[in-house]
Amino acid sequence: MPAPPQAGGAWSRDRDNLARHLIGISRDLQCRVIRRLSDEHGYRRLRPSLGPFLSLVWTEGRRLNAIADQLAISRQACSQLANVAERAGGASARSTSGEN
C-alpha cells in the first residue's frame, strides 16, 4: 500500500511545472476577456470555445473551409462554431458562391 501524500507534496510537485502555470494564466485571461465582453459590450452568450474562431473572423470574413483548416477541425465542427458565434452575437453569416 502506498504511503499517504505529504502535506507539501502537491506544492513541491507543481511549483516547477511551467505548462501548468501557463495554462492557469491562459484560463485567467480568457475568463477576464469573456467577462469584460459580457459586462461592458453586451455579448452575454460568448463562451471560451469561441475564442480561436472569433480571432480568425474578427476583422475580416473568411470561408468556413479556410477556418476549419486553420483550426484543424472538421468543416462540420467549424460550421457549428459559426452557428454558436452567430447566436451569441459575435459573428454574422454571409452567403458566398461555392460555399455550402
PyMOL commands that set and color helices and strands:
alter all, ss='L'
color gray80, all
select helices_A, chain A and resi 9-14+18-41+48-57+64-71+75-88
alter helices_A, ss='H'
color red, helices_A
deselect
rebuild
show_as cartoon
